[in-house]
Amino acid sequence: MPGQQLIPTNLDKHFFIQPPADGMDLLHATDDVLHLHGLPHRPDPKLLPNAARAWLRVMRRIKRFVAPQLTVRHDYIFRPLRPARAAVGTPADADVTSNWGGLVMTDAPPYQQAWGSWTIPDIQVPPGGADPAYSCAIWVGLGGYLNDENLLQSGTAQAVVANGAGECFAWYEWFPAPPVMLTGFNVEAGHTIAVFVGAYDDGSSRGVVGMANLVTGDAIPMTVVPLPTVDACGNAVNPAIKAPSGASAEWIVERPDLGCGGPEKYAELPDFGEVNFTHAAAVTGVGAKKKEMMAAASGSKARSLKILADDAHTLLTDELSVPSIQVAFQQTASVQAQEKAAQNGAASEPNEATP
């Protein structure tokens, strides 16, 4: 964009937009100054009251901009939605999926931007769990719903093993390219994170992501992301992706895929309790027809999503979208399988009282 300075990162074709100096009063910066640093201008509180509140909440808490090291990860893939087939008798008040729980909006495309905030949960291995591959991701995104294999997203990811060790990191991904970890940008359980994703409006069809930690006061410089040309497994992207998808906007807790090397293999979900997406909204339309849409309003084509286990019966998450998007942990597939095995074993044991 005119006047903006793009700073090369350690990753080819990924750039930081020159951030403001530490201590700059962002609340009273002019639109021109905010634009110079790639930051969203202050929405009109009369026309876009929810967006204005979200903007104020984030900008007043940013103390400094921290340029992270960009580290490509190959052990996780945060995929587009994968539909699941539910067995007869499974509740059908929402779309059931293999990997997404949350809310998706599709009723007013194209979507140019999406944002939201959440507090990172303190995840745990559920009772009876022994599989070390417990992990979940929480993110805001554009695209990736149903047959859309174009997904620009950013959020946090967590993993935990039975001995309590684990990790928590911030990331972004333009699927099918692999995820990029924001090394050096500290996030941990209890921190409230605000995320922005959108199209970089310079005619290049690139994407842009931003993230702020509202507890530490750190934010990453707005980051320009190139079109994905190679997927997470090293294959050329075909057909080519030409721009961020505007077909949907979503707020998701995901059961991630555990990387390349064969068929998709989804991690067990840890017990994350409940994740509440607040100030969740998207900008839709073009030109003078742009408008704000609150995700919790659940438009006519907004869909609640629940993760269904591989057994086609067990709901791993539950979701409620009023007044915020609330995604709640329900069960794990492994524990459910253990319970069923125990029940089947008890049913097959001979009755000693029977001659």
C-alpha positions as CSV (number, residue, x, y, z in Angstrom):
1,M,0.0,0.0,0.0
2,P,1.2,3.6,-0.6
3,G,3.5,4.8,2.1
4,Q,3.8,1.4,3.9
5,Q,7.2,-0.1,4.4
6,L,7.5,-3.8,4.1
7,I,10.2,-5.4,6.2
8,P,11.6,-8.8,5.0
9,T,11.3,-11.6,7.5
10,N,13.4,-14.7,7.9
11,L,10.9,-16.5,5.7
12,D,10.9,-15.8,1.9
13,K,8.0,-13.7,0.6
14,H,6.6,-13.1,4.1
15,F,6.8,-9.5,5.3
16,F,6.1,-7.4,8.4
17,I,4.5,-4.0,7.8
18,Q,6.7,-1.4,9.7
19,P,5.1,-1.2,13.1
20,P,4.6,2.0,15.2
21,A,7.2,3.0,17.7
22,D,6.8,1.7,21.2
23,G,4.7,4.0,23.3
24,M,2.7,5.5,20.3
25,D,-0.8,6.6,21.4
26,L,-2.7,4.3,19.1
27,L,-6.1,5.4,20.5
28,H,-5.6,8.9,19.1
29,A,-3.6,8.1,16.0
30,T,-5.0,9.4,12.7
31,D,-6.3,7.0,10.1
32,D,-3.3,7.9,7.9
33,V,-0.9,6.9,10.7
34,L,-2.8,3.7,11.4
35,H,-2.9,2.9,7.7
36,L,0.9,3.5,7.4
37,H,1.4,0.6,9.8
38,G,-1.2,-1.7,8.4
39,L,-3.5,-1.3,11.4
40,P,-7.2,-1.1,11.1
41,H,-8.7,2.4,11.3
42,R,-11.1,3.2,14.2
43,P,-14.6,2.1,13.1
44,D,-17.4,4.6,13.4
45,P,-19.1,3.8,16.7
46,K,-22.5,4.9,15.4
47,L,-22.3,2.7,12.3
48,L,-20.2,-0.2,13.6
49,P,-20.6,-0.2,17.4
50,N,-19.3,-3.7,17.9
51,A,-16.3,-3.3,15.7
52,A,-15.5,0.0,17.5
53,R,-15.6,-1.7,20.9
54,A,-13.4,-4.5,19.7
55,W,-10.9,-2.0,18.2
56,L,-10.8,0.1,21.4
57,R,-10.3,-3.0,23.5
58,V,-7.3,-4.1,21.5
59,M,-5.6,-0.8,20.8
60,R,-5.7,0.4,24.4
61,R,-3.8,-2.7,25.5
62,I,-1.0,-2.8,23.0
63,K,2.3,-1.6,24.6
64,R,4.9,-2.8,22.1
65,F,5.3,-4.7,18.8
66,V,7.4,-7.8,18.8
67,A,8.8,-9.2,15.5
68,P,8.8,-13.0,15.9
69,Q,10.9,-15.5,14.2
70,L,8.8,-17.4,11.6
71,T,9.1,-21.1,12.0
72,V,7.5,-23.5,9.5
73,R,5.9,-26.5,11.3
74,H,5.3,-29.9,9.6
75,D,4.0,-31.9,12.6
76,Y,0.6,-30.2,12.5
77,I,-1.7,-29.3,9.6
78,F,-4.7,-27.1,10.4
79,R,-7.1,-28.2,7.7
80,P,-10.3,-27.0,6.1
81,L,-13.5,-28.5,7.4
82,R,-13.9,-32.3,6.9
83,P,-17.5,-33.4,7.1
84,A,-18.3,-36.4,9.2
85,R,-21.1,-38.9,8.7
86,A,-23.2,-39.4,11.9
87,A,-24.8,-42.7,12.8
88,V,-28.5,-42.9,13.1
89,G,-29.7,-41.4,16.4
90,T,-26.9,-38.8,16.7
91,P,-28.2,-35.3,17.5
92,A,-28.3,-33.3,14.3
93,D,-28.8,-29.7,15.6
94,A,-25.5,-28.7,13.9
95,D,-23.1,-29.7,11.2
96,V,-20.9,-32.6,12.4
97,T,-17.3,-32.6,11.3
98,S,-14.2,-34.6,11.9
99,N,-12.1,-31.6,12.9
100,W,-14.0,-28.3,13.5
101,G,-16.1,-27.1,16.4
102,G,-17.5,-23.6,16.5
103,L,-19.4,-21.3,14.1
104,V,-19.1,-20.5,10.4
105,M,-20.9,-17.7,8.5
106,T,-21.6,-18.1,4.8
107,D,-24.8,-15.9,4.3
108,A,-23.2,-12.7,3.0
109,P,-20.0,-13.3,1.1
110,P,-17.5,-12.0,0.1
111,Y,-15.9,-11.6,3.5
112,Q,-12.8,-9.4,3.5
113,Q,-11.8,-9.6,7.2
114,A,-12.6,-11.6,10.3
115,W,-11.5,-11.1,13.9
116,G,-12.1,-12.3,17.4
117,S,-10.6,-12.8,20.8
118,W,-10.4,-15.7,23.3
119,T,-8.7,-16.7,26.5
120,I,-6.3,-19.6,26.0
121,P,-7.6,-22.5,28.1
122,D,-5.6,-24.6,30.5
123,I,-5.8,-28.0,28.7
124,Q,-5.5,-31.4,30.4
125,V,-5.4,-35.0,29.5
126,P,-8.9,-36.3,30.2
127,P,-9.3,-39.0,32.9
128,G,-8.3,-42.3,31.5
129,G,-6.4,-40.8,28.6
130,A,-2.9,-42.2,27.8
131,D,-2.3,-41.3,24.1
132,P,0.4,-38.6,24.0
133,A,-1.1,-36.9,20.9
134,Y,-3.6,-34.6,22.7
135,S,-3.7,-31.3,20.9
136,C,-6.1,-28.5,19.8
137,A,-6.0,-25.3,17.9
138,I,-8.2,-22.2,18.3
139,W,-8.4,-19.8,15.5
140,V,-10.2,-17.2,13.3
141,G,-10.3,-17.7,9.5
142,L,-11.6,-17.0,6.1
143,G,-12.5,-19.9,3.8
144,G,-12.1,-23.6,4.2
145,Y,-15.8,-24.5,4.6
146,L,-17.1,-27.6,2.9
147,N,-15.3,-28.0,-0.5
148,D,-13.3,-24.8,-0.2
149,E,-9.6,-25.8,0.1
150,N,-8.4,-22.2,0.4
151,L,-8.2,-21.2,4.1
152,L,-6.4,-18.2,5.6
153,Q,-6.3,-18.5,9.4
154,S,-4.4,-17.5,12.6
155,G,-4.6,-18.5,16.2
156,T,-3.1,-20.5,19.0
157,A,-2.3,-24.2,19.4
158,Q,-1.7,-26.4,22.4
159,A,-0.5,-29.9,23.0
160,V,-0.3,-31.9,26.2
161,V,0.9,-35.5,27.1
162,A,0.0,-37.7,30.0
163,N,2.9,-36.5,32.2
164,G,1.7,-32.9,31.9
165,A,4.4,-31.6,29.6
166,G,3.3,-29.8,26.5
167,E,3.5,-26.6,24.5
168,C,1.5,-23.6,23.5
169,F,2.3,-21.4,20.5
170,A,0.9,-18.8,18.2
171,W,0.7,-19.4,14.4
172,Y,-0.8,-18.5,11.1
173,E,-1.4,-20.6,8.0
174,W,-2.7,-20.1,4.5
175,F,-3.7,-23.7,3.7
176,P,-2.6,-25.7,1.7
177,A,0.8,-24.2,2.8
178,P,2.1,-25.4,6.1
179,P,1.5,-23.5,9.4
180,V,4.0,-20.9,10.5
181,M,4.8,-20.6,14.2
182,L,5.4,-17.2,15.7
183,T,8.6,-18.1,17.7
184,G,9.3,-15.5,20.4
185,F,5.7,-14.3,20.7
186,N,4.8,-15.5,24.1
187,V,1.4,-17.1,24.6
188,E,0.2,-19.3,27.4
189,A,-2.9,-20.5,29.2
190,G,-4.8,-17.6,30.8
191,H,-3.7,-15.1,28.2
192,T,-6.4,-13.4,26.1
193,I,-5.5,-13.2,22.4
194,A,-7.0,-11.0,19.7
195,V,-6.6,-12.1,16.1
196,F,-7.2,-10.4,12.7
197,V,-7.1,-12.0,9.3
198,G,-7.9,-10.5,5.9
199,A,-6.9,-9.7,2.4
200,Y,-4.0,-7.3,1.9
201,D,-5.5,-4.5,-0.1
202,D,-2.7,-3.7,-2.4
203,G,-3.8,-5.5,-5.6
204,S,-1.3,-8.4,-5.0
205,S,-4.0,-10.8,-3.7
206,R,-1.8,-11.6,-0.6
207,G,-3.2,-12.1,2.9
208,V,-2.5,-10.2,6.1
209,V,-2.7,-11.4,9.7
210,G,-2.3,-9.7,13.0
211,M,-2.3,-10.8,16.7
212,A,-2.1,-9.1,20.1
213,N,-1.7,-10.6,23.5
214,L,-4.0,-8.4,25.7
215,V,-2.4,-9.6,28.9
216,T,1.3,-9.0,28.1
217,G,0.6,-6.0,25.8
218,D,2.7,-7.5,23.0
219,A,1.5,-7.5,19.4
220,I,3.1,-8.8,16.2
221,P,3.6,-6.4,13.3
222,M,0.9,-6.8,10.7
223,T,2.2,-9.7,8.6
224,V,1.8,-10.0,4.9
225,V,1.4,-13.6,3.8
226,P,2.1,-14.8,0.2
227,L,-0.2,-16.9,-1.9
228,P,0.4,-20.6,-1.1
229,T,2.1,-22.4,-4.0
230,V,3.5,-25.5,-2.2
231,D,1.4,-27.6,0.3
232,A,2.4,-28.8,3.7
233,C,3.7,-32.1,2.2
234,G,5.8,-30.4,-0.4
235,N,3.5,-30.8,-3.4
236,A,2.7,-28.0,-5.8
237,V,-0.7,-26.4,-5.2
238,N,-3.0,-27.4,-8.0
239,P,-5.3,-25.7,-8.9
240,A,-3.5,-22.5,-8.1
241,I,-4.9,-20.2,-5.4
242,K,-5.3,-16.6,-6.6
243,A,-6.6,-14.7,-3.6
244,P,-7.9,-15.3,0.0
245,S,-11.3,-17.0,0.0
246,G,-14.2,-14.7,0.9
247,A,-16.7,-17.5,0.8
248,S,-16.9,-17.9,4.6
249,A,-15.7,-16.6,7.9
250,E,-15.3,-18.8,11.0
251,W,-14.3,-19.1,14.7
252,I,-13.1,-22.6,15.4
253,V,-11.7,-25.0,18.0
254,E,-9.9,-27.7,15.8
255,R,-8.8,-31.2,16.3
256,P,-5.6,-30.9,14.1
257,D,-4.1,-33.3,11.7
258,L,-0.8,-34.7,12.9
259,G,1.1,-34.0,9.7
260,C,2.1,-35.7,6.4
261,G,2.9,-39.3,5.9
262,G,-0.3,-41.0,4.9
263,P,-4.1,-40.6,5.5
264,E,-5.3,-37.7,7.6
265,K,-4.8,-38.6,11.3
266,Y,-6.5,-36.4,13.8
267,A,-5.1,-35.7,17.3
268,E,-7.1,-36.6,20.4
269,L,-8.7,-33.5,21.9
270,P,-7.5,-32.6,25.3
271,D,-10.0,-31.4,27.9
272,F,-10.1,-27.7,27.1
273,G,-13.1,-26.9,29.3
274,E,-14.8,-24.1,27.4
275,V,-13.5,-21.6,24.8
276,N,-15.5,-18.3,24.4
277,F,-14.9,-16.2,21.3
278,T,-15.8,-12.6,22.0
279,H,-16.0,-9.6,19.7
280,A,-16.2,-12.1,16.9
281,A,-17.2,-10.4,13.7
282,A,-16.4,-10.1,10.0
283,V,-16.6,-7.4,7.3
284,T,-18.5,-8.4,4.3
285,G,-19.5,-6.7,1.0
286,V,-17.4,-4.4,-1.3
287,G,-17.0,-0.7,-1.6
288,A,-19.8,1.4,0.0
289,K,-21.7,-1.8,0.7
290,K,-19.2,-3.1,3.2
291,K,-20.8,-3.8,6.6
292,E,-20.0,-5.5,9.9
293,M,-21.6,-8.8,10.8
294,M,-21.4,-10.2,14.3
295,A,-20.7,-13.9,14.4
296,A,-22.8,-14.5,17.5
297,A,-25.9,-13.1,15.7
298,S,-26.0,-16.4,13.7
299,G,-27.4,-15.2,10.3
300,S,-29.7,-17.4,8.3
301,K,-26.8,-19.4,6.9
302,A,-24.5,-19.4,9.9
303,R,-23.9,-22.9,11.0
304,S,-23.0,-24.3,14.4
305,L,-20.3,-27.0,14.1
306,K,-19.6,-29.9,16.4
307,I,-16.7,-32.4,16.2
308,L,-17.8,-36.0,15.9
309,A,-15.4,-38.9,16.8
310,D,-14.4,-41.5,14.3
311,D,-17.0,-43.9,15.9
312,A,-19.7,-41.8,14.3
313,H,-21.5,-41.5,17.6
314,T,-19.4,-39.6,20.1
315,L,-19.7,-35.8,20.1
316,L,-16.4,-34.4,21.2
317,T,-17.5,-30.8,21.4
318,D,-20.7,-28.8,22.0
319,E,-21.4,-25.2,20.8
320,L,-23.7,-22.3,21.6
321,S,-23.5,-19.0,19.8
322,V,-25.4,-16.6,22.1
323,P,-24.2,-14.2,23.5
324,S,-20.7,-15.3,22.5
325,I,-19.4,-18.3,20.5
326,Q,-18.9,-20.9,23.2
327,V,-17.2,-24.2,22.4
328,A,-17.3,-26.8,25.2
329,F,-15.3,-30.0,25.6
330,Q,-17.6,-33.0,25.8
331,Q,-15.7,-36.3,25.5
332,T,-12.8,-38.0,23.9
333,A,-13.0,-40.8,21.3
334,S,-10.6,-43.0,23.2
335,V,-12.4,-42.9,26.5
336,Q,-15.7,-43.5,24.8
337,A,-14.1,-46.6,23.1
338,Q,-12.8,-47.8,26.4
339,E,-16.3,-47.5,27.9
340,K,-17.9,-49.4,25.1
341,A,-15.3,-52.1,25.2
342,A,-15.9,-52.5,28.9
343,Q,-19.7,-52.7,28.4
344,N,-19.3,-55.2,25.6
345,G,-17.0,-57.3,27.7
346,A,-19.4,-57.3,30.6
347,A,-22.2,-58.3,28.3
348,S,-20.3,-61.2,26.9
349,E,-19.2,-62.7,30.3
350,P,-21.1,-65.9,31.3
351,N,-23.6,-65.7,34.1
352,E,-22.2,-67.9,36.9
353,A,-25.7,-68.5,38.2
354,T,-26.7,-70.2,35.0
355,P,-26.0,-74.0,34.9
